[in-house]
């Protein structure tokens, strides 16, 4: 993680944004020697819940409500 003064950041902002996107490195912007902001690559948020995670990715084939069959499982014999 590198640091840069706010005045230099202002002058080189677009180039620094390209650098962060390319390298994934975080840059800390300082003002009067104290950190005030971070420039880091954007990462999309992770899924918070498993509910609906596979929505639109799963297809149902056949009858999912009817009994599976009349034979007993091998474990029950």
C-alpha positions in Angstrom: 0.0 0.0 0.0 1.5 3.3 -1.0 0.7 6.9 0.1 0.4 10.1 -1.8 -0.2 13.7 -0.8 -3.6 15.2 -1.6 -2.1 17.9 -3.9 -0.3 15.3 -5.9 -3.3 13.0 -6.0 -5.4 15.9 -7.4 -2.9 16.4 -10.2 -2.6 12.7 -11.1 -6.0 11.4 -10.2 -7.0 9.7 -13.5 -3.6 8.1 -13.9 -3.7 6.8 -10.4 -7.2 5.4 -10.9 -5.8 3.5 -14.0 -2.9 2.2 -11.9 -5.1 0.9 -9.1 -7.4 -0.8 -11.7 -4.4 -2.4 -13.3 -2.4 -3.5 -10.3 -5.1 -3.9 -7.6 -2.9 -1.9 -5.2 -4.5 0.4 -2.6 -3.3 4.0 -2.4 -3.7 6.1 0.7 -4.3 9.8 0.2 -2.8 12.0 3.0 -3.4 15.6 4.0 -0.9 17.3 6.3 0.7 13.9 6.7 -2.5 12.2 8.0 -4.5 9.6 6.0 -7.8 10.9 4.8 -8.9 8.6 2.0 -8.1 5.3 0.2 -8.2 4.6 -3.5 -8.7 0.9 -4.0 -10.1 -1.3 -6.8 -13.8 -1.9 -6.9 -15.0 -5.4 -6.0 -18.6 -6.3 -6.3 -20.4 -7.2 -3.1 -20.6 -10.9 -2.2 -24.0 -12.6 -1.9 -25.3 -12.2 1.6 -27.8 -15.0 1.6 -28.0 -18.4 0.0 -31.7 -17.9 -0.6 -32.2 -17.4 -4.3 -28.5 -18.0 -5.0 -29.3 -20.4 -7.9 -32.4 -18.6 -9.2 -32.6 -18.9 -12.9 -29.9 -21.5 -13.0 -31.9 -24.6 -12.0 -34.5 -26.3 -14.2 -37.1 -28.9 -13.0 -37.5 -32.0 -15.1 -40.5 -34.2 -14.5 -42.8 -34.4 -11.5 -41.0 -33.4 -8.3 -44.0 -34.0 -6.0 -44.9 -37.6 -6.9 -43.4 -40.4 -4.8 -40.0 -41.7 -6.0 -41.1 -45.3 -6.3 -42.7 -48.2 -4.5 -39.4 -50.1 -3.9 -37.8 -50.0 -0.5 -34.4 -48.6 -0.3 -31.6 -51.1 0.2 -30.8 -49.6 3.6 -34.3 -50.5 4.9 -34.1 -54.2 3.9 
